[in-house]
Amino acid sequence: MDFGFSPEQEKFRQEIHEFLENDADAKGAKEEWAAGNGYGPHTWVIMKKLGARGWLTPAWPKEYGGLGLPAMYRALAMEEMDYFTGRGSRGVLCGIGMTGTVLLGHGSEEQKREYLLRISRGEIDFALGYTEPEAGSDLANLSIKAEDKGDYFLVNGQKMFNTACHYAQYHWLGARTQVVEPKYKGISLFIVDLKTPGITIIPIQALGFKTNQIFYDNVKVPKNCLVGELNRGFYYIMEALDHERTYTTSRLNGELEKLIQYAKTSGKSKDPIIRQKLAQLSTEMEIAKLFALRIPWMLDRGMRPTPEAAILKVFYAELQQRVINTAQQILSPYGQLKKDSKWAQLDGEFELEYTASLEGIITRGTCEVMRNIIALRKLGLPAR
């Protein structure tokens, strides 16, 4: 196994790095994401700039706006975006990493022509439409209904914590189209224009960022908005979740680097306990990097990394908790101060991250659910 990048891959990574470091709109996008509100005007501009270079979808076929490169190039691009913007690459995971990936494999030709080029150019994005008040990790329990009315589906129900709905153009909607046991066999997947009459978006704040609850009231969804086959939506969603759980590690690694530098300059590195903690975190970070790079390595070889994505997700999410908790111990009371305080250390970054890090162990499937997937799909342990 080769643990290094090829000269071509390193050149590709460096080009993106230099572009983000020197572009004024990139700096503006970074500030917009730090505020926790998602896409703003600078973000849309930088998305289009990245899309024009093929950097948003380097692994897609050229006819759909990609560069026709291996999956490892997408991982490198996301690593650079995540490192620079802090939260930026999380925002493009739905349209690029989930919607686009599923459409490439299961979408109609009409849907591919309608959406893929616009996604790759950074012109549109999608919001996940999975979670409901009574259906989070237990996605098979979702209850929003899409009734077949002949020429269209009539959708009624509610979604929760659909974060991108206040700036995305489309909803990647999982809805119940059949009452059947087991429940997951009655779910279908739709693309819904968020400007469709009958949709109400209500913003809410959670864990330091803006998200939304969505209400569907007799919303008419055209038949050509059904993705793939009727009642096969759960399988498409599970496939998309493998990609959603493909974490980048550069952002967390950057936070650890800042913490190590702070320990050096503040003199706290003289404490042997602090040195031990940082050494342990650095060791675990190297493991996380290898887990993260294994996913695109597998994709490039035609393998589906379902248990591997679950391993990465649970390891990364819990490592993030350990890094943030260690930061709070090192920064002591100063770690609780927001960035607008004159006493805040490291620009108050770890105060925000302490709250936001809770999201990582819950979303994309809880760590408990991930361990179930690992037990079933990796270890072959029986469910009952």
MARTORDO-259882 format. One record per residue (C-alpha): residue number from 1; residue in three letters; x, y, z. Coordinates in nm, 4 decimals, decimal comma, m for minus. Layout:
# residues N
 resi resn        u        v        w
  NUM  ALA        X        Y        Z
...
***
This chain:
# residues 384
 resi resn        u        v        w
    1  MET   0,0000   0,0000   0,0000
    2  ASP   0,1304   0,3452  m0,0947
    3  PHE   0,1026   0,5895   0,1969
    4  GLY   0,1975   0,8921  m0,0114
    5  PHE   0,0318   1,0927  m0,2883
    6  SER   0,1525   1,0878  m0,6465
    7  PRO   0,3153   1,4033  m0,7902
    8  GLU  m0,0045   1,4674  m0,9878
    9  GLN  m0,2210   1,4375  m0,6776
   10  GLU   0,0071   1,6621  m0,4748
   11  LYS   0,0055   1,9240  m0,7518
   12  PHE  m0,3767   1,9110  m0,7627
   13  ARG  m0,3980   1,9562  m0,3857
   14  GLN  m0,1490   2,2426  m0,3854
   15  GLU  m0,3351   2,4289  m0,6610
   16  ILE  m0,6576   2,4254  m0,4584
   17  HIS  m0,4714   2,5232  m0,1419
   18  GLU  m0,3074   2,8249  m0,3035
   19  PHE  m0,6302   2,9343  m0,4692
   20  LEU  m0,8227   2,9322  m0,1403
   21  GLU  m0,5450   3,1112   0,0454
   22  ASN  m0,5340   3,3975  m0,2060
   23  ASP  m0,8948   3,4473  m0,3178
   24  ALA  m1,0889   3,7303  m0,1508
   25  ASP  m1,4259   3,5551  m0,1862
   26  ALA  m1,2792   3,2448  m0,0238
   27  LYS  m1,1938   3,4518   0,2830
   28  GLY  m1,5475   3,5930   0,2843
   29  ALA  m1,6929   3,2428   0,2593
   30  LYS  m1,4832   3,1373   0,5564
   31  GLU  m1,6355   3,4154   0,7661
   32  GLU  m1,9880   3,3231   0,6524
   33  TRP  m1,9441   2,9627   0,7592
   34  ALA  m1,7859   3,0605   1,0888
   35  ALA  m2,1074   3,2497   1,1684
   36  GLY  m2,2990   2,9205   1,1456
   37  ASN  m2,5572   3,0406   0,8917
   38  GLY  m2,4479   2,8386   0,5895
   39  TYR  m2,4100   2,9813   0,2399
   40  GLY  m2,3886   3,3564   0,1958
   41  PRO  m2,3030   3,5658  m0,1124
   42  HIS  m1,9283   3,4966  m0,0889
   43  THR  m1,9895   3,1223  m0,0581
   44  TRP  m2,1996   3,1131  m0,3742
   45  VAL  m1,9302   3,3045  m0,5611
   46  ILE  m1,6511   3,0750  m0,4439
   47  MET  m1,8616   2,7692  m0,5249
   48  LYS  m1,8926   2,8882  m0,8829
   49  LYS  m1,5195   2,9588  m0,9031
   50  LEU  m1,4369   2,6113  m0,7747
   51  GLY  m1,6974   2,4584  m1,0054
   52  ALA  m1,5564   2,6360  m1,3104
   53  ARG  m1,2257   2,4590  m1,2452
   54  GLY  m1,3919   2,1185  m1,1972
   55  TRP  m1,2744   2,1086  m0,8365
   56  LEU  m1,6175   2,0474  m0,6836
   57  THR  m1,6665   1,7226  m0,8747
   58  PRO  m1,3243   1,6039  m0,9944
   59  ALA  m1,4284   1,2377  m0,9847
   60  TRP  m1,7439   1,2842  m1,1959
   61  PRO  m1,7497   1,2046  m1,5698
   62  LYS  m1,6556   1,4985  m1,7902
   63  GLU  m1,9972   1,5078  m1,9576
   64  TYR  m2,1496   1,5974  m1,6212
   65  GLY  m1,8997   1,8667  m1,5294
   66  GLY  m1,6293   1,6564  m1,3686
   67  LEU  m1,2676   1,5940  m1,4546
   68  GLY  m1,2945   1,2160  m1,4879
   69  LEU  m1,0374   1,1629  m1,2114
   70  PRO  m1,0235   0,8914  m0,9419
   71  ALA  m1,2180   0,9343  m0,6167
   72  MET  m0,8974   1,0194  m0,4316
   73  TYR  m0,8961   1,3592  m0,6045
   74  ARG  m1,2352   1,4444  m0,4586
   75  ALA  m1,1013   1,3526  m0,1138
   76  LEU  m0,8041   1,5842  m0,1659
   77  ALA  m1,0305   1,8695  m0,2796
   78  MET  m1,2611   1,8264   0,0198
   79  GLU  m0,9647   1,8126   0,2576
   80  GLU  m0,8419   2,1505   0,1330
   81  MET  m1,1876   2,3102   0,1458
   82  ASP  m1,2488   2,1737   0,4941
   83  TYR  m0,9122   2,2943   0,6207
   84  PHE  m0,9614   2,6453   0,4830
   85  THR  m1,3283   2,7143   0,5539
   86  GLY  m1,3665   2,5164   0,8747
   87  ARG  m1,7144   2,3956   0,7881
   88  GLY  m1,7257   2,4643   0,4167
   89  SER  m1,6938   2,1176   0,2686
   90  ARG  m1,9728   1,9901   0,4924
   91  GLY  m2,2019   2,2202   0,2987
   92  VAL  m2,1297   2,0620  m0,0378
   93  LEU  m2,1691   1,7040   0,0761
   94  CYS  m2,5395   1,6854  m0,0071
   95  GLY  m2,5452   1,8152  m0,3636
   96  ILE  m2,2087   1,6735  m0,4608
   97  GLY  m2,1411   1,3834  m0,2294
   98  MET  m2,4937   1,2432  m0,1979
   99  THR  m2,7431   1,3747  m0,4523
  100  GLY  m2,4977   1,3710  m0,7404
  101  THR  m2,3581   1,0302  m0,6526
  102  VAL  m2,7011   0,8679  m0,6350
  103  LEU  m2,8205   1,0381  m0,9546
  104  LEU  m2,5140   0,9135  m1,1398
  105  GLY  m2,6047   0,5576  m1,0453
  106  HIS  m2,9844   0,5600  m1,0327
  107  GLY  m3,1205   0,8854  m1,1772
  108  SER  m3,2969   0,9154  m1,5100
  109  GLU  m3,1220   1,0779  m1,8044
  110  GLU  m3,3594   1,3703  m1,7676
  111  GLN  m3,2565   1,4162  m1,4030
  112  LYS  m2,8868   1,3903  m1,4856
  113  ARG  m2,9184   1,6607  m1,7505
  114  GLU  m3,1312   1,8788  m1,5256
  115  TYR  m2,9198   1,8712  m1,2098
  116  LEU  m2,5676   1,7314  m1,2454
  117  LEU  m2,4114   2,0076  m1,4537
  118  ARG  m2,5610   2,2769  m1,2298
  119  ILE  m2,4331   2,0971  m0,9198
  120  SER  m2,0845   2,0618  m1,0660
  121  ARG  m2,0769   2,4322  m1,1589
  122  GLY  m2,1673   2,5336  m0,8025
  123  GLU  m2,4957   2,6912  m0,9117
  124  ILE  m2,7319   2,4869  m0,6933
  125  ASP  m2,7270   2,2814  m0,3789
  126  PHE  m2,9588   2,0384  m0,2011
  127  ALA  m3,0817   2,0041   0,1555
  128  LEU  m3,1179   1,6634   0,3163
  129  GLY  m3,4795   1,5718   0,3857
  130  TYR  m3,4434   1,2707   0,6131
  131  THR  m3,4946   1,3520   0,9814
  132  GLU  m3,8428   1,3893   1,1348
  133  PRO  m3,9650   1,4465   1,4919
  134  GLU  m4,0107   1,0697   1,5328
  135  ALA  m3,7493   0,9458   1,2848
  136  GLY  m3,3820   1,0259   1,3219
  137  SER  m3,1387   0,7389   1,3398
  138  ASP  m3,4393   0,5087   1,2878
  139  LEU  m3,4917   0,6377   0,9364
  140  ALA  m3,7238   0,3502   0,8399
  141  ASN  m3,9765   0,5024   1,0796
  142  LEU  m4,0284   0,8220   0,8757
  143  SER  m4,3947   0,9093   0,8271
  144  ILE  m4,4184   1,2009   0,5800
  145  LYS  m4,6468   1,0715   0,3030
  146  ALA  m4,6253   1,0980  m0,0741
  147  GLU  m4,9519   0,9766  m0,2275
  148  ASP  m4,9678   0,8811  m0,5942
  149  LYS  m5,2333   1,0994  m0,7582
  150  GLY  m5,1757   0,9881  m1,1149
  151  ASP  m4,9931   1,2862  m1,2644
  152  TYR  m4,8118   1,3803  m0,9439
  153  PHE  m4,7391   1,2824  m0,5836
  154  LEU  m4,9173   1,4722  m0,3053
  155  VAL  m4,6844   1,5200  m0,0077
  156  ASN  m4,7925   1,5962   0,3496
  157  GLY  m4,5891   1,5901   0,6684
  158  GLN  m4,2968   1,7410   0,8567
  159  LYS  m3,9177   1,7266   0,8568
  160  MET  m3,6749   1,8442   1,1257
  161  PHE  m3,3122   1,9655   1,1316
  162  ASN  m3,2924   2,0054   0,7522
  163  THR  m3,0016   2,2444   0,7741
  164  ALA  m2,9520   2,3728   0,4212
  165  CYS  m3,3185   2,4510   0,3452
  166  HIS  m3,2762   2,8259   0,3970
  167  TYR  m3,0172   2,8555   0,1182
  168  ALA  m3,0464   2,5411  m0,0997
  169  GLN  m3,2751   2,5271  m0,4013
  170  TYR  m3,3872   2,1646  m0,3710
  171  HIS  m3,4920   1,9134  m0,1060
  172  TRP  m3,3526   1,5584  m0,1188
  173  LEU  m3,6699   1,4142   0,0290
  174  GLY  m3,7307   1,0707   0,1739
  175  ALA  m4,1046   1,0038   0,1982
  176  ARG  m4,3385   0,7105   0,2625
  177  THR  m4,5119   0,5849  m0,0514
  178  GLN  m4,6373   0,2536   0,0865
  179  VAL  m4,7436   0,1222   0,4279
  180  VAL  m4,5692  m0,2128   0,4470
  181  GLU  m4,3614  m0,4309   0,6768
  182  PRO  m4,0697  m0,4030   0,7091
  183  LYS  m4,1188  m0,0270   0,6975
  184  TYR  m3,8040   0,0539   0,5031
  185  LYS  m3,9503  m0,1140   0,1945
  186  GLY  m4,2169   0,1570   0,1626
  187  ILE  m3,9876   0,4613   0,1281
  188  SER  m3,9176   0,6539  m0,1930
  189  LEU  m3,6754   0,9342  m0,2742
  190  PHE  m3,7697   1,2632  m0,4427
  191  ILE  m3,6145   1,5862  m0,5648
  192  VAL  m3,8404   1,8729  m0,4585
  193  ASP  m3,8054   2,2387  m0,5562
  194  LEU  m3,8155   2,4257  m0,2240
  195  LYS  m4,0157   2,7065  m0,3858
  196  THR  m4,3070   2,4697  m0,4544
  197  PRO  m4,6361   2,6015  m0,3081
  198  GLY  m4,7281   2,4405   0,0245
  199  ILE  m4,3734   2,4224   0,1654
  200  THR  m4,3056   2,6227   0,4819
  201  ILE  m3,9497   2,6613   0,6159
  202  ILE  m3,9115   2,7674   0,9801
  203  PRO  m3,5557   2,8425   1,1020
  204  ILE  m3,4286   2,7159   1,4373
  205  GLN  m3,0907   2,7395   1,6122
  206  ALA  m2,9160   2,4214   1,7240
  207  LEU  m2,5605   2,3548   1,8449
  208  GLY  m2,4263   2,6877   1,7272
  209  PHE  m2,5625   2,6895   1,3717
  210  LYS  m2,8828   2,7630   1,1864
  211  THR  m3,1056   2,4730   1,0822
  212  ASN  m3,4739   2,4336   0,9922
  213  GLN  m3,7984   2,2499   1,0339
  214  ILE  m4,0007   2,1984   0,7150
  215  PHE  m4,3738   2,1535   0,6676
  216  TYR  m4,5376   2,0042   0,3582
  217  ASP  m4,9048   2,0933   0,3156
  218  ASN  m5,0596   1,9308   0,0060
  219  VAL  m4,7422   1,9810  m0,1970
  220  LYS  m4,7647   1,8570  m0,5563
  221  VAL  m4,4443   1,6865  m0,6695
  222  PRO  m4,4216   1,5935  m1,0399
  223  LYS  m4,3732   1,2263  m1,1284
  224  ASN  m4,0397   1,2960  m1,2940
  225  CYS  m3,9016   1,4039  m0,9549
  226  LEU  m3,9042   1,0440  m0,8266
  227  VAL  m3,5440   0,9208  m0,8034
  228  GLY  m3,4932   0,5655  m0,9248
  229  GLU  m3,7635   0,3095  m0,8539
  230  LEU  m4,0719   0,3540  m0,6385
  231  ASN  m4,0272   0,2184  m0,2833
  232  ARG  m3,6515   0,1754  m0,3303
  233  GLY  m3,5621   0,5055  m0,1657
  234  PHE  m3,4261   0,3541   0,1546
  235  TYR  m3,1583   0,1682  m0,0391
  236  TYR  m3,0550   0,4862  m0,2232
  237  ILE  m3,0417   0,6768   0,1054
  238  MET  m2,8199   0,4097   0,2620
  239  GLU  m2,5877   0,4335  m0,0366
  240  ALA  m2,5783   0,8121  m0,0031
  241  LEU  m2,5048   0,7851   0,3694
  242  ASP  m2,1869   0,5920   0,2946
  243  HIS  m2,0661   0,9051   0,1163
  244  GLU  m2,1983   1,1411   0,3851
  245  ARG  m1,9948   0,9508   0,6446
  246  THR  m1,6790   0,9942   0,4390
  247  TYR  m1,5238   1,2525   0,6669
  248  THR  m1,2296   1,4748   0,5979
  249  THR  m0,9782   1,5091   0,8785
  250  SER  m0,8001   1,8322   0,7835
  251  ARG  m1,0230   2,0612   0,9851
  252  LEU  m0,9834   1,8635   1,3074
  253  ASN  m0,6138   1,8185   1,2403
  254  GLY  m0,5840   2,1958   1,1982
  255  GLU  m0,7513   2,2501   1,5356
  256  LEU  m0,5124   2,0071   1,7006
  257  GLU  m0,2152   2,1861   1,5409
  258  LYS  m0,3401   2,5181   1,6852
  259  LEU  m0,3762   2,3594   2,0278
  260  ILE  m0,0244   2,2155   2,0160
  261  GLN   0,1185   2,5531   1,9135
  262  TYR  m0,0754   2,7226   2,1956
  263  ALA   0,0704   2,4770   2,4455
  264  LYS   0,4198   2,5634   2,3224
  265  THR   0,3828   2,9417   2,3252
  266  SER   0,1938   2,9577   2,6540
  267  GLY   0,4432   2,7362   2,8351
  268  LYS   0,1794   2,4762   2,9182
  269  SER   0,3703   2,2130   2,7227
  270  LYS   0,6012   2,1918   3,0254
  271  ASP   0,3207   2,0023   3,2020
  272  PRO   0,3870   1,6288   3,1422
  273  ILE   0,0147   1,5462   3,1551
  274  ILE  m0,0582   1,7960   2,8774
  275  ARG   0,2277   1,6531   2,6707
  276  GLN   0,0877   1,3035   2,7187
  277  LYS  m0,2622   1,4097   2,6146
  278  LEU  m0,1434   1,5896   2,3012
  279  ALA   0,0815   1,2997   2,2038
  280  GLN  m0,2104   1,0592   2,2357
  281  LEU  m0,4356   1,2824   2,0253
  282  SER  m0,1669   1,3177   1,7591
  283  THR  m0,1366   0,9391   1,7409
  284  GLU  m0,5130   0,8989   1,7031
  285  MET  m0,5211   1,1727   1,4392
  286  GLU  m0,2811   0,9729   1,2230
  287  ILE  m0,5163   0,6754   1,2501
  288  ALA  m0,8124   0,8924   1,1482
  289  LYS  m0,6237   1,0157   0,8407
  290  LEU  m0,5639   0,6583   0,7262
  291  PHE  m0,9280   0,5658   0,7853
  292  ALA  m1,0368   0,8690   0,5817
  293  LEU  m0,8084   0,7920   0,2876
  294  ARG  m0,9105   0,4267   0,2839
  295  ILE  m1,2639   0,5212   0,1705
  296  PRO  m1,1671   0,6842  m0,1633
  297  TRP  m0,9038   0,4108  m0,2085
  298  MET  m1,1842   0,1529  m0,1903
  299  LEU  m1,4147   0,3543  m0,4170
  300  ASP  m1,1430   0,3718  m0,6805
  301  ARG  m1,1375  m0,0078  m0,6761
  302  GLY  m1,5120  m0,0505  m0,7143
  303  MET  m1,5760  m0,1496  m0,3531
  304  ARG  m1,8641  m0,0194  m0,1416
  305  PRO  m1,7227   0,0961   0,1941
  306  THR  m2,0308   0,0645   0,4174
  307  PRO  m1,8626  m0,0773   0,7325
  308  GLU  m1,5468   0,1235   0,6668
  309  ALA  m1,7492   0,4469   0,6475
  310  ALA  m1,9141   0,3541   0,9778
  311  ILE  m1,5718   0,2895   1,1358
  312  LEU  m1,4472   0,6274   1,0142
  313  LYS  m1,7574   0,8071   1,1336
  314  VAL  m1,7547   0,6727   1,4880
  315  PHE  m1,3769   0,7064   1,5287
  316  TYR  m1,3693   1,0615   1,3935
  317  ALA  m1,6733   1,1805   1,5912
  318  GLU  m1,5360   1,0499   1,9196
  319  LEU  m1,1847   1,1764   1,8429
  320  GLN  m1,3355   1,5193   1,7834
  321  GLN  m1,4894   1,5037   2,1304
  322  ARG  m1,1517   1,4142   2,2818
  323  VAL  m0,9729   1,6975   2,1013
  324  ILE  m1,2324   1,9561   2,2081
  325  ASN  m1,2444   1,8329   2,5681
  326  THR  m0,8645   1,8402   2,5889
  327  ALA  m0,8677   2,1935   2,4492
  328  GLN  m1,1054   2,3025   2,7241
  329  GLN  m0,8782   2,1473   2,9877
  330  ILE  m0,5707   2,3229   2,8480
  331  LEU  m0,7408   2,6586   2,7975
  332  SER  m0,9116   2,6284   3,1396
  333  PRO  m1,1820   2,8955   3,1982
  334  TYR  m1,0666   3,0933   2,8932
  335  GLY  m1,1913   2,8124   2,6715
  336  GLN  m1,5501   2,9047   2,7597
  337  LEU  m1,5209   3,2583   2,6204
  338  LYS  m1,6671   3,3571   2,2840
  339  LYS  m1,4530   3,5195   2,0191
  340  ASP  m1,5827   3,8700   2,0930
  341  SER  m1,4278   3,8625   2,4415
  342  LYS  m1,0895   4,0321   2,4753
  343  TRP  m0,9815   3,7438   2,6998
  344  ALA  m1,0716   3,4720   2,4482
  345  GLN  m0,7862   3,2423   2,3498
  346  LEU  m0,7320   3,1201   1,9921
  347  ASP  m1,0045   3,3591   1,8720
  348  GLY  m1,2665   3,1772   2,0808
  349  GLU  m1,2676   2,8914   1,8325
  350  PHE  m1,2908   2,6140   2,0884
  351  GLU  m1,5929   2,7646   2,2636
  352  LEU  m1,7897   2,7316   1,9405
  353  GLU  m1,6437   2,3897   1,8632
  354  TYR  m1,7330   2,2572   2,2073
  355  THR  m2,1011   2,3136   2,1339
  356  ALA  m2,0899   2,2197   1,7670
  357  SER  m1,8992   1,8952   1,8283
  358  LEU  m2,2109   1,7353   1,9776
  359  GLU  m2,3544   1,7295   1,6267
  360  GLY  m2,0866   1,4866   1,5142
  361  ILE  m2,1891   1,2035   1,7462
  362  ILE  m2,5582   1,2351   1,6534
  363  THR  m2,5963   1,3232   1,2855
  364  ARG  m2,5333   1,0842   0,9925
  365  GLY  m2,6277   0,8036   1,2306
  366  THR  m2,5397   0,7979   1,5985
  367  CYS  m2,2221   0,6288   1,7135
  368  GLU  m2,4365   0,3493   1,8597
  369  VAL  m2,5950   0,2897   1,5182
  370  MET  m2,2493   0,2910   1,3584
  371  ARG  m2,1336   0,0193   1,5977
  372  ASN  m2,4363  m0,1896   1,5001
  373  ILE  m2,3395  m0,1527   1,1329
  374  ILE  m1,9824  m0,2541   1,2102
  375  ALA  m2,1014  m0,5564   1,4070
  376  LEU  m2,3367  m0,6697   1,1296
  377  ARG  m2,1496  m0,5772   0,8121
  378  LYS  m1,7865  m0,6078   0,9219
  379  LEU  m1,7890  m0,8740   1,1916
  380  GLY  m2,0853  m1,0804   1,0698
  381  LEU  m2,2470  m1,0849   1,4129
  382  PRO  m2,6162  m1,1821   1,4077
  383  ALA  m2,8789  m0,9147   1,4709
  384  ARG  m3,0762  m1,1478   1,6969
***
